[in-house]
């Protein structure tokens, strides 16, 4: 029971933690205010009607779009990393519960198989999120699709592991009554004195 309390506390602590990216985003101006003020305060050297002025405006807008994309990208990757970390905590919790509960050999085998599958899916998802973080702007969409599919696989494997743990049959040794193993056996006879 203490393992369950420890695992639950660790899960709550993980869920409440913030990434350094979240803290740094709140230290300055909100992104929209920073982006809208930046363009208004920049002095214009060329007229907006000239070709050079139009190019300058397009370059400034492209830079702002790139900065917004990078910010959203960091937030998106951080969210996915948290999903993987949350699933890893649940996998640890499931393994702890499987160790504590009394299961039949068949039930334990099924639970262990599902947990091994979950561990493999977690490894794939962690790798996919790392690749998403390192992807170029051109490859980002494909990497994001791969990471989403990997996280969907983690969710599916986690649900199957929980179901297997819930469905695992307890050994009949815990049963009472005439169906209990050894109920037809007589207790050993003590020698008379």
Secondary structure, DSSP 8 states (H G I E B T S, - for coil): -HHHHHHHHHHHHHHH---HHHHHHTTS--HHHHHHHHHHHS--SS-TTSHHHHHHHHHHHHHHHHHHHHHHHHHHHHHHHHHHHHHHHHHHHHHHHHHHS---HHHHHHHHHHHHHHHHHHHHHHHHHHHHHH--TTTHHHHHHHHHHHHHHHHHHHHHHHHHHHH----GGG--STTSTTTTS--------
